Amino acid sequence: MTDHLQTLKYIKSDVLSIWVSSKEQASFNGYFYSLKQCLKKHFGIVNVTFLGFEGNSLIPVEEMATLTIETKLNAVSWLMIEASFYQQKLVKVPYILKEKEAYTMMTDMVLFQAEGKNPIGVLLVEATDVWTDFMTSDYGERFVETLTNVLQIISENFEVKVNEDQYRKLYNMTDLFHSTMDIDLILENVLKNIKDNFPEFNVELILSNDQDRHTTIEIKLFDYLSERPATIEAFVSGELTTELASDMNCRLLNAPIKGRQAIYGILQVSAPTTYLFSTTEKDFVRMLAQTSGNALENAKLYHQSHRLVSDLQLINETSHRLNMRIDINEMLLFLQKQLMKSFQPMEVCFAFKHNDTFKVTDASTALFNAEKCQTYIKHVEQHFEHTDDPLFIADFSRLTPNQIEYRSIMAIPILMEEKINGFSIVLHKEPYFFSFDSFKLMQSLIHHSSLAIANSILRNQLQEMVDLDHLTKLYARSYLDQYVEKSLKNDQSGMFLLIDIDNFKYINDTYGHQVGDKILMQIAVKLKETIGGRGICARWGGEEMSVYIPNVDEKEAIELAATIVAIIPNATDPQVTISAGLITWDEQYRPAFQSVFLHADTALYEAKNSGKNRFCIHNRSDQKNYNVIKENSCF
């Protein structure tokens, strides 16, 4: 009895040494080695194994550091032997355990389990006489109790140490995250920390499509159509998932990168198919992913706030500029520059409705002058036939069987009085190039611009009503006055031809005013065809019309006047002739503004009095009469 007491004291001393040295051990396997030496020293036990408790399984302690499928398959189920320890900690090894080759020679097994806690593990030994004699004495139970307490402390210390190391890494990373809003730096540290803990495994960041595409870190974009079901489940549910990916010859661990407001992607660890992730490893990856999710969210909100300020400045600047009294083409060119600067598209288009079809404007980029743009234009047109909702296509190649060059599309309607009057399109060759934030910004930008564009169109229409005669569609007298006055100041020469229809009262009295209006319109059309873009044609009043052309010499002016007088009879039905008064000017002779009309009117009066169907030209000091060969009778 005294010998057993002395043995117990020696064992306690050795166990105390084990506990002291445990602070320097790197794994629980190191503790068991010391315990093994203690059992050999005091009991002569050579054949001994310690099975550690891990997830309702008992696994050899030397294999717990790297769990594999084989380890798990060969593990002893705790449920199978739990009943063996009913009201006692020392029992004989059951037959079910002896079936395993590694434990055939084992005779006794001891359970180490503190009250109210999970088992620490089970000790299997091939008993010696000394062991049996000691364990059946009153000191055997005290030995088990002492060793249980020490192993429990060591186990807890080891768990604390592991957690401490992990939490220190998480703390350092969190501290870094709170000091930066650099998304690249955040992602770099996520990858570094996960690779430090799993140096032999592959790690991949799978981020959702609305993340910053310009990061320098290599990432993969999350795509519902191509991701594995377990990855999608982790992204949707926000819970960690594992999958044995036989086709990829690996085991995947998917941890959602989750913030307070949303899930931003997946942190995916690829291990060999035989590897099993422990609970501790899963917890670490889960916490790492969540920490990075919060950091990404904070950085995103920070950048988003700055972007919103920038967006508001952009909208304000654009609205301010567009609401200035600038030409519609200038307005669209400015808007094109704003779209290019804000969204970096490769192509931009503005199209407006004209006679129930959409016509591409000159403010569009080169692509939309080519035939290959029709694929995109027609798709957008068909979309806006049924709805006025904006169009956002991340990958156009999935919507058409045709080979297409530009895959990212945003199209926003331009509304007037709640009806689609046109649309704007931006294109890029890369799929998923435009973010949803960009889509919302473009909507806002075009919406604010639509009002300015509509006002400009209405202003142009109103100005057109003022500048054009409603019957002939020639310019009005007021527009002509401004045009001539400006030309006299800026141009080197010019001609003004004042035209009067011969015997127009007779036409109205004979055929009616409707026919008279028809003749006015026929003459107006012919005048515009003859003059083209060289000058302007105007309705002077009643049956009088006029032509003004800048930068033309006297000889050309006379030929043009003769041509106009000659072609009018053939351009009208019933036929009429015209009389006209012509004045020309150049650098040597630049008449006053009012004198131009006065001299042209005087020349017209001379043409009327000298036989009609002719024109007379004011020659500064006197009148020269140029007769036109009459092909028809005058009325």
C-alpha positions as CSV (number, residue, x, y, z in Angstrom):
1,M,0.0,0.0,0.0
2,T,2.9,2.3,0.9
3,D,4.5,1.4,-2.4
4,H,1.4,2.5,-4.3
5,L,1.2,5.8,-2.4
6,Q,4.8,6.4,-3.3
7,T,4.2,5.6,-7.0
8,L,1.2,8.0,-7.0
9,K,3.5,10.7,-5.6
10,Y,6.1,10.1,-8.3
11,I,3.4,10.1,-11.0
12,K,2.0,13.3,-9.7
13,S,5.5,14.8,-9.8
14,D,6.0,13.7,-13.4
15,V,2.5,14.8,-14.4
16,L,3.3,18.2,-12.9
17,S,6.4,18.3,-15.0
18,I,4.3,17.4,-18.0
19,W,1.9,20.3,-17.2
20,V,4.8,22.7,-16.8
21,S,6.4,21.6,-20.1
22,S,3.1,21.7,-21.9
23,K,3.4,25.5,-22.3
24,E,6.3,24.9,-24.7
25,Q,4.6,22.1,-26.6
26,A,3.4,22.9,-30.1
27,S,0.8,20.1,-30.3
28,F,-1.2,17.8,-28.0
29,N,0.9,14.9,-29.4
30,G,3.9,16.3,-27.5
31,Y,2.0,15.9,-24.2
32,F,1.1,12.3,-24.9
33,Y,4.8,11.5,-25.6
34,S,5.7,12.7,-22.1
35,L,2.8,10.7,-20.6
36,K,3.9,7.6,-22.5
37,Q,7.4,7.9,-20.9
38,C,5.7,8.3,-17.5
39,L,3.7,5.1,-17.9
40,K,6.7,3.1,-19.1
41,K,8.8,4.4,-16.2
42,H,6.3,3.5,-13.4
43,F,4.3,0.6,-14.9
44,G,6.6,-0.9,-17.5
45,I,4.0,-0.3,-20.2
46,V,5.4,-0.3,-23.7
47,N,2.3,-0.7,-25.9
48,V,0.1,2.3,-25.4
49,T,-2.1,4.6,-27.5
50,F,-4.1,7.7,-26.8
51,L,-7.3,8.4,-28.7
52,G,-8.2,12.1,-28.7
53,F,-11.9,13.2,-28.9
54,E,-12.8,15.0,-32.1
55,G,-16.3,15.5,-33.2
56,N,-17.8,12.3,-31.6
57,S,-14.9,10.3,-32.9
58,L,-11.8,8.9,-31.1
59,I,-8.7,9.5,-33.3
60,P,-5.0,8.6,-32.5
61,V,-3.5,11.7,-31.1
62,E,-0.6,11.6,-33.6
63,E,-3.1,11.8,-36.4
64,M,-5.2,14.7,-35.1
65,A,-3.0,17.4,-36.4
66,T,-3.8,16.5,-40.0
67,L,-7.2,14.9,-40.3
68,T,-7.9,12.9,-43.5
69,I,-10.6,10.8,-44.9
70,E,-8.7,7.6,-44.0
71,T,-8.2,8.9,-40.5
72,K,-11.9,9.6,-40.2
73,L,-12.9,6.2,-41.6
74,N,-10.5,4.4,-39.2
75,A,-11.7,6.5,-36.3
76,V,-13.5,4.8,-33.3
77,S,-17.0,6.1,-32.9
78,W,-17.5,7.4,-29.4
79,L,-21.1,6.2,-29.4
80,M,-19.9,2.6,-29.9
81,I,-17.9,2.5,-26.7
82,E,-19.5,5.2,-24.5
83,A,-21.7,2.6,-22.7
84,S,-18.6,0.7,-21.7
85,F,-17.6,3.4,-19.2
86,Y,-20.9,3.3,-17.3
87,Q,-20.1,4.5,-13.8
88,Q,-16.4,3.6,-14.2
89,K,-13.4,5.1,-15.9
90,L,-11.2,2.0,-16.2
91,V,-12.6,-1.0,-18.3
92,K,-11.4,-3.8,-20.4
93,V,-11.0,-3.1,-24.1
94,P,-14.2,-4.3,-25.8
95,Y,-14.2,-6.9,-28.6
96,I,-15.4,-4.3,-31.2
97,L,-12.1,-2.4,-30.6
98,K,-9.9,-5.4,-30.6
99,E,-11.1,-6.1,-34.1
100,K,-8.9,-3.3,-35.3
101,E,-5.4,-4.5,-36.0
102,A,-3.8,-1.6,-34.2
103,Y,-5.6,-2.4,-30.9
104,T,-5.5,-6.2,-30.9
105,M,-2.9,-6.4,-28.1
106,M,-4.6,-3.7,-25.9
107,T,-6.2,-5.0,-22.7
108,D,-7.3,-1.9,-20.7
109,M,-8.8,1.4,-21.6
110,V,-9.1,4.5,-19.4
111,L,-11.5,7.4,-20.0
112,F,-10.4,10.9,-19.2
113,Q,-13.4,13.1,-19.0
114,A,-14.1,16.0,-16.6
115,E,-17.5,16.2,-15.1
116,G,-20.0,18.1,-17.4
117,K,-17.6,18.3,-20.3
118,N,-16.8,16.4,-23.5
119,P,-14.3,13.6,-23.2
120,I,-10.6,14.5,-23.5
121,G,-9.7,11.1,-24.9
122,V,-9.3,7.4,-24.1
123,L,-6.0,5.7,-23.1
124,L,-5.5,2.2,-24.5
125,V,-2.7,0.1,-22.8
126,E,-1.4,-3.5,-22.9
127,A,-1.5,-4.0,-19.1
128,T,1.4,-5.2,-17.0
129,D,1.2,-6.8,-13.6
130,V,2.4,-3.5,-12.0
131,W,-0.3,-1.6,-13.8
132,T,-3.0,-4.0,-12.9
133,D,-2.0,-4.2,-9.3
134,F,-1.9,-0.4,-9.0
135,M,-5.1,0.4,-10.9
136,T,-7.1,-2.1,-8.8
137,S,-5.9,-0.4,-5.6
138,D,-7.5,2.6,-4.0
139,Y,-4.9,4.8,-5.7
140,G,-5.9,3.9,-9.3
141,E,-9.0,6.1,-9.2
142,R,-7.0,9.0,-7.8
143,F,-4.4,8.5,-10.6
144,V,-7.2,8.7,-13.2
145,E,-8.7,11.8,-11.5
146,T,-5.3,13.5,-11.3
147,L,-4.4,12.8,-14.9
148,T,-7.9,13.9,-16.0
149,N,-7.5,17.3,-14.3
150,V,-4.1,17.8,-15.8
151,L,-5.1,16.7,-19.3
152,Q,-8.2,18.9,-19.1
153,I,-6.0,21.9,-18.2
154,I,-3.5,21.1,-20.9
155,S,-6.3,20.6,-23.5
156,E,-7.9,23.9,-22.6
157,N,-4.5,25.7,-22.6
158,F,-3.7,24.2,-26.0
159,E,-7.1,25.3,-27.3
160,V,-6.6,28.8,-25.8
161,K,-3.1,29.0,-27.4
162,V,-4.4,28.0,-30.8
163,N,-7.3,30.4,-30.5
164,E,-4.9,33.1,-29.2
165,D,-2.7,32.7,-32.3
166,Q,-5.7,32.8,-34.6
167,Y,-7.3,35.7,-32.8
168,R,-4.1,37.6,-32.7
169,K,-3.9,37.3,-36.5
170,L,-7.6,38.4,-36.7
171,Y,-7.0,41.3,-34.4
172,N,-3.9,42.5,-36.3
173,M,-5.9,42.1,-39.5
174,T,-8.9,43.9,-38.1
175,D,-6.7,46.7,-36.7
176,L,-5.2,47.1,-40.2
177,F,-8.7,47.1,-41.8
178,H,-9.9,49.8,-39.5
179,S,-6.9,52.0,-40.5
180,T,-7.4,51.7,-44.3
181,M,-10.1,52.0,-46.9
182,D,-7.9,50.5,-49.6
183,I,-9.8,47.5,-51.0
184,D,-6.6,46.1,-52.5
185,L,-4.9,46.1,-49.1
186,I,-7.8,44.4,-47.5
187,L,-7.9,41.6,-50.1
188,E,-4.2,41.1,-50.0
189,N,-4.3,40.6,-46.2
190,V,-7.2,38.2,-46.4
191,L,-5.3,36.0,-48.9
192,K,-2.0,36.3,-46.8
193,N,-3.7,35.2,-43.6
194,I,-5.5,32.3,-45.1
195,K,-2.4,31.1,-46.8
196,D,-0.4,31.4,-43.6
197,N,-2.8,29.0,-42.0
198,F,-3.2,26.7,-45.0
199,P,0.1,27.0,-46.8
200,E,-0.4,23.8,-48.8
201,F,-3.9,24.7,-50.0
202,N,-5.2,26.8,-52.9
203,V,-7.2,29.9,-51.9
204,E,-9.5,31.9,-54.2
205,L,-11.5,35.0,-53.7
206,I,-14.9,34.9,-55.5
207,L,-16.5,38.4,-55.4
208,S,-19.9,39.5,-56.5
209,N,-20.2,41.5,-59.7
210,D,-20.7,44.9,-58.2
211,Q,-17.3,45.0,-56.6
212,D,-14.5,47.3,-57.8
213,R,-13.3,45.7,-61.1
214,H,-10.1,47.7,-61.1
215,T,-8.5,46.0,-58.2
216,T,-5.0,44.7,-58.8
217,I,-5.6,41.6,-56.7
218,E,-6.5,38.5,-58.7
219,I,-10.1,37.7,-58.0
220,K,-12.8,35.6,-59.7
221,L,-16.3,37.1,-60.3
222,F,-19.2,35.3,-58.8
223,D,-21.5,33.9,-61.5
224,Y,-24.7,32.1,-60.6
225,L,-24.7,30.2,-63.9
226,S,-21.2,28.7,-63.5
227,E,-20.6,28.4,-59.8
228,R,-20.9,25.0,-58.0
229,P,-24.1,24.4,-56.0
230,A,-22.3,24.4,-52.6
231,T,-20.6,27.8,-53.5
232,I,-24.0,29.3,-54.4
233,E,-25.6,27.9,-51.2
234,A,-22.9,29.6,-49.1
235,F,-23.4,32.9,-51.0
236,V,-27.2,32.8,-50.6
237,S,-27.5,31.4,-47.1
238,G,-24.5,33.1,-45.6
239,E,-23.4,29.9,-44.0
240,L,-20.1,28.0,-44.4
241,T,-20.3,24.9,-46.7
242,T,-18.0,22.1,-47.7
243,E,-18.0,19.9,-50.8
244,L,-16.1,16.9,-52.1
245,A,-15.4,18.1,-55.7
246,S,-14.4,14.8,-57.3
247,D,-14.3,16.3,-60.7
248,M,-11.7,18.9,-59.5
249,N,-9.9,16.3,-57.3
250,C,-10.2,18.4,-54.2
251,R,-12.3,19.2,-51.2
252,L,-13.8,22.8,-51.1
253,L,-14.5,24.9,-48.1
254,N,-16.7,27.9,-48.9
255,A,-16.9,30.7,-46.4
256,P,-19.2,33.7,-47.2
257,I,-17.6,37.1,-47.1
258,K,-20.4,38.7,-45.1
259,G,-21.0,42.2,-43.9
260,R,-23.9,43.7,-41.9
261,Q,-25.8,44.7,-45.1
262,A,-24.9,42.0,-47.6
263,I,-22.8,39.1,-48.7
264,Y,-20.0,40.3,-51.0
265,G,-18.5,37.0,-52.1
266,I,-16.9,33.7,-51.1
267,L,-13.5,32.8,-49.6
268,Q,-12.8,29.4,-51.1
269,V,-10.2,27.0,-49.8
270,S,-9.2,23.9,-51.9
271,A,-7.7,21.0,-50.0
272,P,-6.8,17.4,-51.1
273,T,-9.8,15.1,-51.3
274,T,-8.5,13.1,-48.3
275,Y,-8.3,16.2,-46.0
276,L,-11.0,17.0,-43.5
277,F,-11.4,20.5,-42.1
278,S,-11.5,20.5,-38.3
279,T,-14.1,22.5,-36.3
280,T,-11.4,24.9,-35.3
281,E,-10.2,25.5,-38.8
282,K,-13.8,26.1,-40.0
283,D,-14.3,28.6,-37.2
284,F,-11.1,30.4,-38.1
285,V,-12.0,30.6,-41.8
286,R,-15.5,31.7,-41.0
287,M,-14.3,34.5,-38.7
288,L,-11.7,35.6,-41.2
289,A,-14.3,35.8,-44.0
290,Q,-16.7,37.7,-41.8
291,T,-13.9,40.1,-40.7
292,S,-12.9,40.7,-44.3
293,G,-16.6,41.1,-45.2
294,N,-17.1,43.9,-42.6
295,A,-13.9,45.6,-43.8
296,L,-14.9,45.4,-47.5
297,E,-18.3,46.7,-46.6
298,N,-16.8,49.7,-44.7
299,A,-14.4,50.4,-47.5
300,K,-17.3,50.1,-50.0
301,L,-19.5,52.5,-48.0
302,Y,-16.6,54.9,-47.8
303,H,-15.9,54.8,-51.5
304,Q,-19.6,54.8,-52.2
305,S,-20.1,58.0,-50.2
306,H,-17.3,59.7,-52.1
307,R,-18.7,58.4,-55.3
308,L,-22.2,59.7,-54.5
309,V,-20.7,63.2,-53.8
310,S,-18.8,62.9,-57.1
311,D,-22.0,61.7,-58.9
312,L,-24.0,64.6,-57.5
313,Q,-21.3,67.0,-58.7
314,L,-21.4,65.3,-62.1
315,I,-25.2,65.6,-62.3
316,N,-25.1,69.2,-61.1
317,E,-22.4,70.2,-63.5
318,T,-24.1,68.4,-66.4
319,S,-27.5,69.9,-65.6
320,H,-26.0,73.4,-65.2
321,R,-24.2,73.2,-68.6
322,L,-27.1,71.6,-70.4
323,N,-29.6,74.2,-69.1
324,M,-27.5,76.9,-70.7
325,R,-28.9,78.2,-74.0
326,I,-26.7,75.9,-76.2
327,D,-27.4,74.1,-79.4
328,I,-28.8,70.6,-79.2
329,N,-25.7,69.2,-80.9
330,E,-23.4,71.0,-78.5
331,M,-25.5,69.6,-75.7
332,L,-25.2,66.0,-76.9
333,L,-21.5,66.3,-77.5
334,F,-21.0,67.6,-74.0
335,L,-23.2,64.7,-72.6
336,Q,-21.1,62.2,-74.7
337,K,-17.9,63.5,-73.0
338,Q,-19.6,63.2,-69.6
339,L,-20.6,59.6,-70.3
340,M,-17.1,58.8,-71.5
341,K,-15.5,60.3,-68.5
342,S,-17.8,58.7,-65.9
343,F,-18.3,55.1,-67.3
344,Q,-15.4,54.5,-69.7
345,P,-17.5,52.9,-72.4
346,M,-16.0,52.1,-75.8
347,E,-19.0,53.4,-77.8
348,V,-21.7,56.0,-77.1
349,C,-24.9,56.6,-79.0
350,F,-27.7,59.1,-79.0
351,A,-30.8,58.4,-81.1
352,F,-34.0,60.4,-81.5
353,K,-37.4,59.5,-82.9
354,H,-38.0,60.8,-86.4
355,N,-41.1,59.8,-88.3
356,D,-41.7,56.7,-86.0
357,T,-38.1,55.5,-86.5
358,F,-35.0,56.2,-84.4
359,K,-32.3,58.2,-86.1
360,V,-28.7,58.2,-84.8
361,T,-27.3,61.7,-84.1
362,D,-23.9,63.0,-85.1
363,A,-23.0,63.1,-81.4
364,S,-22.6,59.3,-81.5
365,T,-19.3,57.5,-81.8
366,A,-17.9,55.9,-85.0
367,L,-19.4,52.5,-84.5
368,F,-22.9,53.8,-84.9
369,N,-22.1,55.0,-88.4
370,A,-21.4,51.4,-89.4
371,E,-23.8,48.6,-90.4
372,K,-22.7,46.4,-87.5
373,C,-24.3,48.8,-85.0
374,Q,-27.8,47.7,-86.1
375,T,-27.7,44.6,-83.9
376,Y,-27.5,46.8,-80.8
377,I,-29.8,49.5,-82.1
378,K,-32.6,47.0,-83.1
379,H,-32.4,45.2,-79.8
380,V,-32.7,48.5,-77.9
381,E,-35.6,49.6,-80.1
382,Q,-37.5,46.4,-79.6
383,H,-37.0,46.7,-75.9
384,F,-38.4,50.3,-75.8
385,E,-41.4,49.3,-78.0
386,H,-42.9,47.6,-75.0
387,T,-41.5,49.5,-72.0
388,D,-39.8,52.7,-71.0
389,D,-37.7,50.9,-68.3
390,P,-33.9,51.3,-68.7
391,L,-32.0,48.4,-70.2
392,F,-29.0,46.8,-68.4
393,I,-27.3,43.8,-70.1
394,A,-24.2,42.3,-68.4
395,D,-23.4,39.8,-71.2
396,F,-25.2,40.4,-74.5
397,S,-23.7,37.2,-76.0
398,R,-26.1,35.1,-73.9
399,L,-29.1,36.8,-75.5
400,T,-28.2,36.4,-79.1
401,P,-27.0,33.4,-81.2
402,N,-25.0,35.8,-83.4
403,Q,-21.3,36.6,-83.0
404,I,-21.2,40.0,-81.3
405,E,-18.3,42.2,-80.3
406,Y,-19.7,44.3,-77.5
407,R,-21.1,42.4,-74.6
408,S,-21.9,45.0,-71.9
409,I,-24.8,47.3,-72.7
410,M,-26.6,50.1,-70.9
411,A,-29.5,51.9,-72.6
412,I,-31.5,54.7,-71.0
413,P,-34.7,56.3,-72.6
414,I,-34.9,60.0,-73.2
415,L,-38.4,61.0,-72.3
416,M,-40.5,64.0,-73.4
417,E,-44.0,64.4,-71.9
418,E,-43.6,60.8,-70.5
419,K,-43.1,59.4,-73.9
420,I,-39.9,58.0,-75.4
421,N,-38.4,60.5,-77.7
422,G,-35.0,58.9,-77.9
423,F,-32.4,56.9,-76.1
424,S,-28.7,56.8,-75.1
425,I,-26.6,53.6,-75.4
426,V,-23.2,52.9,-74.0
427,L,-21.2,49.7,-75.0
428,H,-18.1,47.9,-73.9
429,K,-16.5,44.7,-75.2
430,E,-15.9,43.1,-71.8
431,P,-18.9,41.3,-70.1
432,Y,-20.0,42.7,-66.7
433,F,-18.0,45.9,-67.3
434,F,-20.6,48.3,-66.0
435,S,-21.6,48.0,-62.4
436,F,-25.1,48.4,-61.1
437,D,-24.1,51.7,-59.5
438,S,-23.0,52.9,-62.9
439,F,-26.3,51.9,-64.3
440,K,-28.2,53.9,-61.6
441,L,-25.9,56.9,-62.2
442,M,-26.5,56.8,-65.9
443,Q,-30.2,56.7,-65.3
444,S,-30.0,59.7,-63.1
445,L,-27.7,61.6,-65.5
446,I,-29.9,61.0,-68.6
447,H,-33.1,61.7,-66.6
448,H,-31.8,65.1,-65.5
449,S,-30.5,65.7,-69.1
450,S,-33.8,64.7,-70.7
451,L,-35.5,67.8,-69.4
452,A,-32.7,70.0,-70.8
453,I,-32.8,68.1,-74.1
454,A,-36.6,68.4,-74.2
455,N,-36.4,72.1,-73.5
456,S,-33.8,72.5,-76.2
457,I,-36.0,70.6,-78.7
458,L,-39.0,72.6,-77.8
459,R,-37.0,75.8,-77.9
460,N,-35.8,74.9,-81.4
461,Q,-39.3,74.1,-82.5
462,L,-40.5,77.4,-81.1
463,Q,-37.6,79.2,-82.7
464,E,-38.4,77.4,-86.0
465,M,-42.0,78.6,-85.7
466,V,-40.7,82.2,-85.3
467,D,-38.0,81.9,-88.0
468,L,-40.0,80.0,-90.6
469,D,-43.0,81.0,-92.6
470,H,-45.7,78.5,-91.7
471,L,-47.0,78.1,-95.3
472,T,-43.8,78.1,-97.5
473,K,-41.4,76.9,-94.8
474,L,-39.0,79.6,-96.0
475,Y,-37.3,81.8,-93.4
476,A,-39.4,84.7,-92.1
477,R,-38.6,88.4,-92.7
478,S,-37.2,88.8,-89.2
479,Y,-34.7,86.0,-89.6
480,L,-33.7,87.4,-93.0
481,D,-33.0,90.8,-91.5
482,Q,-30.7,89.3,-88.9
483,Y,-28.9,87.1,-91.4
484,V,-28.3,90.0,-93.9
485,E,-27.2,92.4,-91.2
486,K,-24.7,89.9,-89.8
487,S,-23.4,89.1,-93.3
488,L,-22.8,92.7,-94.1
489,K,-20.5,92.9,-91.1
490,N,-18.6,89.6,-91.5
491,D,-18.6,88.5,-95.2
492,Q,-16.6,89.8,-98.1
493,S,-19.5,90.0,-100.6
494,G,-23.1,89.0,-101.2
495,M,-26.2,89.2,-103.3
496,F,-29.8,90.0,-102.4
497,L,-32.7,89.1,-104.8
498,L,-36.1,90.4,-104.1
499,I,-38.8,88.4,-106.0
500,D,-42.5,89.2,-106.8
501,I,-44.9,86.8,-108.6
502,D,-46.3,88.5,-111.7
503,N,-50.1,88.9,-111.8
504,F,-50.6,87.0,-108.5
505,K,-53.9,88.8,-107.8
506,Y,-55.2,87.4,-111.1
507,I,-54.3,83.9,-110.0
508,N,-56.1,84.2,-106.7
509,D,-59.1,85.8,-108.3
510,T,-59.3,83.1,-111.0
511,Y,-58.3,79.9,-109.3
512,G,-58.8,80.8,-105.6
513,H,-56.5,81.4,-102.7
514,Q,-55.8,77.7,-102.2
515,V,-54.2,77.5,-105.7
516,G,-52.4,80.7,-104.9
517,D,-51.0,79.1,-101.7
518,K,-50.0,76.1,-103.8
519,I,-48.0,78.2,-106.2
520,L,-46.3,80.0,-103.3
521,M,-45.2,76.6,-101.9
522,Q,-44.1,75.4,-105.4
523,I,-41.9,78.4,-105.9
524,A,-40.5,78.0,-102.3
525,V,-39.5,74.4,-103.0
526,K,-37.8,75.4,-106.3
527,L,-35.9,78.3,-104.6
528,K,-34.5,76.0,-101.9
529,E,-33.5,73.4,-104.4
530,T,-31.7,76.0,-106.5
531,I,-29.9,77.7,-103.6
532,G,-29.2,74.7,-101.5
533,G,-26.9,75.4,-98.5
534,R,-25.2,78.4,-100.1
535,G,-27.6,80.9,-98.6
536,I,-31.1,81.3,-97.4
537,C,-34.6,81.8,-99.0
538,A,-37.2,83.9,-97.2
539,R,-40.8,85.0,-97.6
540,W,-40.7,88.8,-97.8
541,G,-44.5,89.1,-97.5
542,G,-47.6,88.3,-99.5
543,E,-46.5,87.1,-102.9
544,E,-42.9,88.5,-102.5
545,M,-40.0,86.2,-101.7
546,S,-36.2,86.8,-101.4
547,V,-32.9,85.0,-101.7
548,Y,-29.7,86.1,-100.0
549,I,-26.3,84.4,-100.6
550,P,-23.1,85.6,-99.0
551,N,-19.6,85.5,-100.5
552,V,-20.7,85.5,-104.2
553,D,-19.4,87.7,-107.0
554,E,-21.5,89.9,-109.3
555,K,-21.2,87.7,-112.3
556,E,-22.3,84.6,-110.5
557,A,-25.1,86.5,-108.8
558,I,-26.4,87.7,-112.2
559,E,-26.3,84.1,-113.6
560,L,-28.2,82.8,-110.6
561,A,-30.8,85.4,-110.8
562,A,-31.3,84.7,-114.5
563,T,-31.6,81.0,-113.7
564,I,-34.3,81.6,-111.0
565,V,-36.4,83.8,-113.3
566,A,-36.1,81.2,-116.1
567,I,-37.1,78.1,-114.1
568,I,-40.1,79.4,-112.2
569,P,-42.6,79.0,-115.0
570,N,-41.8,75.3,-115.4
571,A,-41.9,74.8,-111.6
572,T,-45.5,76.1,-111.1
573,D,-48.9,74.8,-112.1
574,P,-50.7,76.9,-113.3
575,Q,-47.6,78.6,-114.7
576,V,-46.6,82.0,-113.4
577,T,-43.6,84.2,-114.0
578,I,-41.6,86.3,-111.6
579,S,-40.0,89.7,-111.6
580,A,-37.0,90.4,-109.4
581,G,-34.6,93.1,-108.2
582,L,-31.0,92.3,-107.5
583,I,-28.3,94.0,-105.6
584,T,-24.7,92.8,-105.1
585,W,-22.0,94.2,-102.9
586,D,-18.3,93.6,-102.2
587,E,-15.4,95.2,-100.4
588,Q,-15.4,98.3,-102.6
589,Y,-19.2,98.8,-102.3
590,R,-20.7,97.8,-98.9
591,P,-24.2,99.5,-98.7
592,A,-26.0,100.2,-95.4
593,F,-28.3,97.5,-94.0
594,Q,-31.6,99.3,-94.9
595,S,-30.2,100.4,-98.3
596,V,-29.9,96.8,-99.4
597,F,-33.6,96.3,-99.3
598,L,-34.4,99.7,-100.6
599,H,-32.2,99.3,-103.7
600,A,-33.5,95.7,-104.3
601,D,-37.1,97.0,-104.1
602,T,-36.3,99.8,-106.5
603,A,-34.8,97.3,-109.0
604,L,-37.8,95.1,-108.6
605,Y,-40.1,98.1,-109.4
606,E,-38.0,98.7,-112.5
607,A,-38.4,95.0,-113.6
608,K,-42.2,95.2,-113.1
609,N,-42.5,98.4,-115.1
610,S,-40.2,97.1,-117.9
611,G,-42.3,94.1,-118.9
612,K,-42.2,91.6,-116.0
613,N,-40.7,88.1,-116.2
614,R,-37.2,89.6,-115.8
615,F,-34.9,91.0,-113.2
616,C,-33.1,94.3,-112.8
617,I,-29.8,94.9,-110.9
618,H,-28.9,97.9,-108.9
619,N,-25.6,99.1,-110.2
620,R,-24.7,101.7,-107.5
621,S,-25.4,104.8,-109.7
622,D,-28.0,103.6,-112.2
623,Q,-30.2,100.7,-113.2
624,K,-29.1,98.1,-115.8
625,N,-31.9,96.1,-117.2
626,Y,-31.4,92.4,-118.1
627,N,-34.3,90.9,-120.1
628,V,-35.1,87.3,-119.9
629,I,-36.3,85.5,-123.1
630,K,-40.0,84.9,-122.7
631,E,-41.1,81.5,-123.4
632,N,-44.8,82.1,-122.3
633,S,-47.1,85.0,-122.3
634,C,-47.2,87.3,-119.3
635,F,-50.4,87.6,-117.2
